[in-house]
Amino acid sequence: MKIGEYLIQKGQIKREDMEKALEKQKEDPNHLLGEILVSMGAIDTHDLFSHILSFVKSEGTIPDRIRVWISQDEIDRLIQEYEKSN
């Protein structure tokens, strides 16, 4: 499952917001999907991180495409949180 689909299924973002964020990212690939969704007001930073962490725990691995969602600092924090829980 993709992170975006997970967030939609969990009711954290709307499909329309995900589609808008993907379009915005196509226009400017330097922006992360998570940043775009936060700037749109679709989700707050804390909820985004916490649900991505839940996604990683449910999948049992950190997906390669995580880099389009959150910064390297956030990935490092995610890895620390994930390792603490296992």
Backbone hydrogen bonds, N-H to C=O, Kabsch-Sander energy under -0.5 kcal/mol:
donor,donor_aa,acceptor,acceptor_aa,energy
6,Y,2,K,-2.2
7,L,3,I,-2.6
8,I,4,G,-2.1
9,Q,5,E,-2.9
10,K,6,Y,-2.2
11,G,8,I,-1.5
12,Q,7,L,-2.5
13,I,7,L,-1.1
18,M,14,K,-2.1
19,E,15,R,-2.5
20,K,16,E,-2.3
21,A,17,D,-2.5
22,L,18,M,-2.4
23,E,19,E,-2.0
24,K,20,K,-2.5
25,Q,21,A,-2.3
26,K,22,L,-1.8
27,E,23,E,-1.7
28,D,24,K,-1.9
31,H,28,D,-2.0
33,L,68,V,-3.7
34,G,69,W,-1.0
36,I,32,L,-2.4
37,L,33,L,-2.7
38,V,34,G,-2.3
39,S,35,E,-2.8
40,M,36,I,-2.0
41,G,37,L,-0.5
41,G,38,V,-1.2
42,A,37,L,-2.3
43,I,37,L,-0.8
48,L,44,D,-2.6
49,F,45,T,-2.5
50,S,46,H,-2.7
51,H,47,D,-2.5
52,I,48,L,-2.3
53,L,49,F,-2.5
54,S,50,S,-1.9
55,F,51,H,-2.3
56,V,52,I,-2.6
57,K,53,L,-2.4
58,S,54,S,-2.4
59,E,55,F,-2.3
60,G,56,V,-2.0
61,T,56,V,-0.9
66,I,63,P,-1.6
67,R,64,D,-1.2
68,V,65,R,-1.8
69,W,66,I,-1.9
70,I,66,I,-2.0
75,I,71,S,-2.3
76,D,72,Q,-2.7
77,R,73,D,-2.2
78,L,74,E,-2.6
79,I,75,I,-2.6
80,Q,76,D,-2.1
81,E,77,R,-2.6
82,Y,78,L,-2.8
83,E,79,I,-2.7
84,K,80,Q,-2.1
85,S,81,E,-1.5
86,N,82,Y,-0.7
86,N,83,E,-0.7
